[in-house]
Amino acid sequence: MKVLLIGGGAREHAIAAALKRNPELELYGAMKNRNPGIMRLCEEVSNHDETDLQRTVDFARRTGVDFAFVGPEAPLAAGAADALEEAGIPCIGPRSALARIESDKEFTRGLLDRHKIPCNLRYRVFDDADEASRYLDDMEGEVAVKPVGLTGGKGVKVMGEQLRDRADAKRYIREVVEGGIGGGRVILEEKALGEEFTLQAFVDGKNVALMPAVQDHKRAFEGDRGHNTGGMGSYSDSDHLLPFLKPGVYEKAGEVVKKTVQALRDETGEDYRGILYGQFMLGRELKLIEFNCRFGDPEAMNVLSIMEGDLGAISEAIIDGSLGQVGFQRKATVCKYVVPEGYGVSPVSGELIHVDEKGIEEAGALLYYAAVNERDGEIYTTTSRSIGVVGVAGSIEEAERVCEEGISHISGAHIYHRRDIGTKELIAEKLERMRRF
């Protein structure tokens, strides 16, 4: 079996490691950076922009791959699955009409409305900043302000958090519209309160295999303070729920995912094949924050580190429409990202990182290289996240200890990580917040 993996982050390193559990599988890579973890697992790598679809197709044809697995959202939104499938190469990742579930928030909210899928938020979409500001004046309560299109997970700003008041929200609305952020259209949504969690699923168009629930931490600094990022780390529990998540809520979120897969099929006439990931907020009631058309990052590292079975075989089942249930070890996981100082705002890049891979392995932790570059045997930071480290154990507390021990074997100037992710203290704060609801 020959597989092309598109993307060069820690999410893709986790996908690559899961694919290579099958020693017979030959892996090929297409990525813009030089990720040392992925490159070691590949027979050959093409270093090019993942949205350069012609180069991707040419490389896939030349290497004779059986299928492609697309990691990031940008190539999917650009039509990577369309281009590959038109060249006769099946793809794990939806075609562009279906990838709109992530790339077009207006489409997603409308889809849930039209098909009467529960957990939707109240919303309105605008392409005129003045009209959006007038609507905001008439609204009760606080709102989330979001660009309609893709922004790498960093475009959402919420009143009472990143936005101080209505005047601040209006300034950001104008920045989105006039600056063309995420396409220049803005969506105003009711502010959802509670605790967020991620539910990911393998999908073959009809069959859906749910994965363990995961909680990501978007804020840059400890105590859930600071600006939003693409994600600083995440954890999952050994029962595949979360400390604040009851089985009935997990099942309700799973039904939203399954109904959305059917709605996409009904509306587009196409089968959604790949990963579908729902971001939910649990407060007084369950609300859907967004859908994404690929694995979460960092959440992929949590679930793939404990997935049982062969990801190559699961991928083939997705392609031929015979997906069954997927097993996961009854283990807890804690993932933490090492990132450059200023990540998400004004990152320091080009710095040397020292990684003691043997020390990390002896600590019992798993190492996933992210947006780094390898030059002459050395690892250098870029402007995004650098390294993901995952601890796996029988409890969240023990997994967090393993993760921290692993990270102690990484050093360098101008890097940091959030030490509080997965700790008893931070989880206790989340449980107390949920108790108030």
C-alpha positions in Angstrom: 0.0 0.0 0.0 1.3 3.4 -1.0 -0.1 6.6 0.7 0.5 10.3 0.1 0.2 12.4 3.2 -0.4 16.2 2.6 0.7 18.6 5.4 3.7 19.1 7.6 2.5 19.8 11.2 2.3 17.7 14.4 -1.2 16.6 13.4 0.3 15.2 10.2 3.2 13.6 12.1 0.6 11.8 14.3 -1.2 10.7 11.1 2.1 9.5 9.6 3.0 7.5 12.7 -0.5 5.9 12.8 -0.2 4.9 9.1 3.3 3.5 9.6 2.2 1.1 12.3 1.6 -1.1 9.2 5.2 -2.0 8.3 4.1 -2.8 4.7 2.8 0.7 4.0 5.0 3.0 1.9 4.5 6.7 2.9 5.1 9.7 0.7 4.8 13.4 1.9 3.9 16.7 0.4 4.5 19.7 2.7 5.9 23.2 2.6 8.3 22.8 5.6 10.9 20.2 6.4 9.3 18.3 9.3 11.9 15.8 10.5 9.5 13.4 12.1 7.4 13.0 8.9 10.4 12.9 6.6 12.0 10.0 8.4 8.8 8.0 7.9 8.6 8.8 4.2 10.1 7.1 1.1 10.2 10.5 -0.6 9.0 14.0 0.2 8.0 16.9 -2.1 8.5 20.3 -0.4 5.9 22.6 -1.9 2.9 24.7 -0.8 0.1 22.3 0.1 -2.4 24.4 -1.9 -0.3 24.0 -5.1 -2.7 21.3 -6.3 -1.0 20.6 -9.6 2.4 19.8 -8.0 0.6 17.6 -5.5 -1.2 15.7 -8.3 2.0 15.4 -10.3 3.8 14.0 -7.3 1.0 11.6 -6.5 1.0 10.3 -10.1 4.7 9.9 -10.3 4.9 7.9 -7.0 1.9 5.8 -7.9 0.2 6.2 -4.5 -3.1 4.2 -3.9 -4.7 7.1 -2.0 -4.0 10.5 -0.4 -4.7 11.6 3.2 -5.1 15.4 3.5 -4.2 16.9 7.0 -4.8 20.7 6.8 -8.0 22.5 5.9 -6.5 24.9 3.4 -5.8 22.4 0.6 -9.2 20.8 1.1 -10.9 24.2 0.8 -8.8 24.8 -2.3 -10.0 21.6 -3.9 -7.3 19.0 -3.2 -9.7 16.1 -3.0 -11.4 17.2 -6.2 -8.1 17.4 -8.1 -6.7 14.1 -6.8 -10.0 12.2 -7.4 -10.2 13.6 -11.0 -6.7 12.2 -11.5 -8.0 8.8 -10.3 -6.5 9.0 -6.8 -8.9 8.5 -3.9 -8.7 10.9 -1.0 -9.2 10.9 2.7 -10.7 14.4 3.0 -13.8 15.9 1.5 -14.2 17.5 -1.9 -14.4 21.3 -1.8 -18.2 21.5 -1.9 -18.3 19.5 1.3 -15.2 21.2 2.9 -17.4 24.3 3.0 -18.6 22.8 6.4 -15.4 24.5 7.7 -14.5 27.1 5.1 -17.9 28.8 5.0 -19.6 29.4 8.4 -22.7 30.8 6.7 -23.1 27.6 4.8 -22.7 25.5 8.0 -25.3 27.5 10.1 -27.7 27.5 7.1 -27.3 23.7 6.7 -28.2 23.1 10.3 -31.2 25.4 10.0 -32.5 23.9 6.8 -32.2 20.3 8.1 -33.4 21.1 11.6 -30.3 19.8 13.2 -30.2 20.6 17.0 -27.6 22.7 18.9 -27.4 25.5 16.3 -26.7 29.1 17.5 -28.7 32.2 16.6 -26.7 34.1 13.9 -26.7 36.7 11.2 -24.3 37.2 8.3 -23.2 40.6 6.9 -21.0 42.1 4.2 -21.6 45.7 5.3 -20.0 46.8 8.5 -22.5 49.6 9.2 -25.5 47.2 8.9 -23.8 44.7 11.2 -23.1 47.4 13.8 -26.8 48.4 13.7 -27.9 44.8 14.2 -25.5 44.6 17.1 -27.1 47.6 18.7 -30.5 45.9 18.6 -29.2 42.6 20.1 -29.5 41.6 23.7 -26.5 40.0 25.3 -23.0 39.4 24.1 -21.9 38.0 20.7 -19.1 36.2 19.0 -17.7 38.0 15.9 -16.3 35.7 13.3 -15.0 36.0 9.7 -17.1 33.8 7.5 -14.1 32.1 5.8 -10.9 30.4 7.0 -8.5 32.3 9.4 -6.4 29.4 10.7 -8.4 29.1 13.9 -7.5 32.6 15.1 -10.3 34.9 13.7 -12.9 34.4 16.3 -13.3 37.2 18.9 -15.9 37.1 21.7 -17.4 40.0 23.7 -16.3 39.8 27.3 -13.1 38.0 26.3 -11.1 39.4 23.4 -13.6 42.2 22.8 -14.3 44.4 25.8 -17.6 45.9 24.8 -19.9 46.8 21.9 -17.6 49.5 20.6 -14.7 47.0 20.5 -16.9 44.5 18.7 -17.9 47.2 16.1 -14.2 48.0 15.5 -13.5 44.3 14.8 -16.5 44.0 12.5 -15.1 46.8 10.4 -11.6 45.3 10.5 -13.0 42.0 9.2 -15.1 43.6 6.4 -12.8 46.3 5.3 -9.6 44.2 5.7 -11.0 41.2 3.8 -10.3 38.9 6.7 -11.7 35.4 6.0 -13.2 36.7 2.7 -14.5 40.0 4.2 -17.9 38.8 5.3 -18.7 38.7 9.0 -21.0 36.4 11.0 -22.5 37.5 14.4 -23.4 34.6 16.7 -25.0 34.5 20.1 -22.3 34.0 22.7 -22.2 30.4 24.0 -21.2 29.9 27.6 -19.7 26.8 29.2 -16.9 24.4 28.5 -15.8 23.5 25.0 -15.0 20.0 23.8 -14.1 18.3 20.5 -15.8 15.3 19.0 -14.1 13.9 15.9 -15.4 11.1 13.7 -14.2 8.9 10.8 -16.8 9.2 8.0 -17.3 7.2 4.7 -20.4 9.1 3.5 -22.9 7.0 5.4 -21.2 5.3 8.3 -19.8 7.3 11.2 -17.2 6.1 13.7 -16.9 8.4 16.7 -13.7 9.0 18.5 -13.0 9.9 22.2 -14.0 13.4 23.3 -11.1 15.8 23.7 -10.7 19.3 25.3 -8.4 21.8 23.6 -7.0 25.0 25.2 -6.9 27.9 22.8 -5.6 30.7 25.0 -1.9 31.4 24.9 -1.2 31.6 28.6 -1.8 29.6 31.8 -5.1 30.1 33.5 -6.8 30.3 30.1 -5.6 33.9 29.7 -4.3 35.8 26.7 -5.1 35.8 23.0 -6.5 32.9 21.0 -4.1 30.5 19.2 -4.5 27.5 17.0 -4.4 25.4 20.3 -1.8 25.1 23.1 -2.6 21.6 24.1 -5.4 19.1 24.9 -6.4 16.2 27.0 -8.8 13.2 26.9 -9.9 10.8 29.7 -9.7 7.0 30.0 -13.5 6.6 29.7 -13.4 8.5 26.4 -15.6 11.2 28.0 -14.3 14.2 29.9 -14.5 15.1 33.7 -17.5 17.4 33.0 -19.1 15.4 30.2 -21.9 12.9 30.8 -22.5 9.9 28.4 -25.9 11.4 27.3 -24.2 14.7 26.2 -21.6 12.7 24.2 -24.3 10.8 22.5 -26.3 14.0 21.7 -23.2 15.5 20.1 -22.6 12.3 18.2 -26.2 12.5 16.8 -25.4 16.1 15.6 -22.4 14.8 13.8 -24.3 11.9 12.2 -27.2 14.1 11.1 -24.8 16.6 9.6 -23.2 13.9 7.5 -26.6 12.9 6.2 -27.6 16.6 5.5 -24.4 17.1 3.5 -25.3 14.1 1.4 -28.9 15.2 0.9 -27.9 18.7 0.0 -24.9 18.1 -2.3 -25.5 14.6 -3.6 -21.9 13.7 -2.6 -20.5 11.4 0.1 -18.4 13.1 2.8 -15.3 10.9 3.1 -12.7 11.7 5.7 -12.7 13.2 9.2 -15.5 15.5 10.5 -14.9 17.3 13.7 -17.4 19.1 15.8 -16.5 21.8 18.3 -19.2 21.9 21.0 -20.0 24.1 24.0 -21.7 22.6 27.0 -23.4 25.0 29.3 -27.1 25.1 30.3 -27.6 23.4 27.0 -25.4 21.9 24.3 -24.4 24.2 21.4 -22.4 23.6 18.2 -19.6 26.2 17.9 -18.2 25.0 14.5 -17.5 22.1 12.3 -14.1 21.3 10.8 -13.4 19.1 7.8 -10.2 17.4 9.1 -8.6 16.2 12.3 -8.2 18.8 15.0 -4.7 20.0 15.9 -3.8 19.2 18.6 -6.7 16.8 19.2 -5.4 14.4 16.5 -2.4 13.6 18.7 -4.7 12.6 21.6 -6.9 10.2 19.7 -4.3 8.7 17.2 -1.9 8.0 20.1 -4.4 5.5 21.6 -6.2 4.3 18.4 -6.3 0.6 17.9 -6.0 -1.0 14.5 -4.5 0.1 11.2 -5.1 3.6 10.0 -4.3 2.5 6.4 -7.1 -0.2 6.6 -9.5 2.3 8.2 -8.7 4.7 5.3 -9.4 2.0 2.7 -12.8 1.3 4.4 -13.6 5.0 4.2 -12.8 5.0 0.5 -14.9 1.9 -0.3 -17.8 2.7 2.0 -17.4 -0.2 4.5 -16.3 1.7 7.6 -17.0 -0.1 10.9 -16.4 1.0 14.5 -12.9 2.0 15.5 -11.3 0.9 18.8 -9.3 3.1 21.2 -7.4 2.1 24.3 -9.0 2.9 27.6 -6.2 5.4 28.4 -6.1 9.1 29.2 -3.9 11.4 27.2 -2.4 14.9 27.7 -0.9 16.8 24.9 1.1 20.0 25.3 2.6 22.2 22.5 6.0 23.8 22.7 5.7 27.1 20.8 7.9 30.1 20.0 7.5 33.2 22.1 4.9 35.5 20.7 3.0 32.7 18.9 -0.3 33.9 17.6 0.7 37.5 17.7 4.4 38.3 16.8 6.3 35.0 17.0 10.1 34.7 17.3 11.2 32.4 14.4 14.4 30.8 13.2 15.6 29.8 16.7 17.4 26.6 17.3 15.6 23.9 19.4 17.4 21.0 21.1 15.3 17.8 21.2 16.5 14.8 23.2 14.4 12.2 21.4 15.9 9.3 23.5 15.1 11.2 26.7 11.5 11.8 25.6 11.1 8.1 24.7 12.6 6.9 28.0 10.1 9.2 29.8 7.3 7.3 28.2 6.1 10.3 26.2 5.3 10.5 22.4 7.0 13.2 20.3 5.3 14.9 17.3 7.2 17.5 15.3 5.1 20.4 14.2 5.9 23.6 12.1 9.7 23.3 12.3 12.4 23.1 9.7 15.3 20.7 9.8 18.6 22.1 8.3 21.9 20.3 8.5 20.6 18.0 11.2 19.4 20.8 13.4 15.8 21.8 14.3 14.6 25.5 13.9 11.4 27.2 14.8 9.0 28.9 12.3 6.2 31.3 13.2 3.8 28.5 14.3 3.8 25.7 16.9 7.0 23.8 17.2 6.6 20.4 19.0 3.7 18.4 20.4 4.4 16.0 23.3 1.8 13.5 24.5 1.6 11.5 27.7 -0.5 8.4 27.8 -1.5 6.7 31.0 -4.3 5.3 33.1 -5.4 8.7 34.4 -5.2 12.4 33.3 -3.0 13.2 36.3 -0.5 10.5 35.4 -0.6 11.4 31.6 0.1 15.0 32.5 3.1 14.0 34.6 4.5 11.9 31.7 3.9 14.7 29.3 5.8 17.2 31.5 8.7 14.7 31.9 8.9 14.4 28.1 8.9 18.2 27.6 11.8 18.5 30.1 14.0 17.0 27.3 13.3 20.0 24.9 15.3 23.2 25.3 16.0 26.4 23.4 15.7 30.2 23.5 12.4 31.9 23.1 10.1 28.9 23.5 7.5 28.1 26.1 4.5 25.8 26.8 1.5 25.9 29.1 2.3 23.8 32.1 -1.3 23.9 33.5 -3.0 21.8 30.7 -4.3 18.5 32.2 -3.5 19.5 35.8 -5.9 18.7 38.7 -6.1 22.4 39.5 -7.2 23.6 36.0 -9.7 20.7 35.6 -11.1 21.5 39.1 -11.7 25.1 37.9 -13.6 23.8 34.8 -15.7 21.5 37.0 -16.6 24.4 39.3 -17.6 26.5 36.3 -19.9 23.7 35.0 -21.4 23.3 38.5 -22.7 26.9 38.2 -24.7 25.9 35.2 
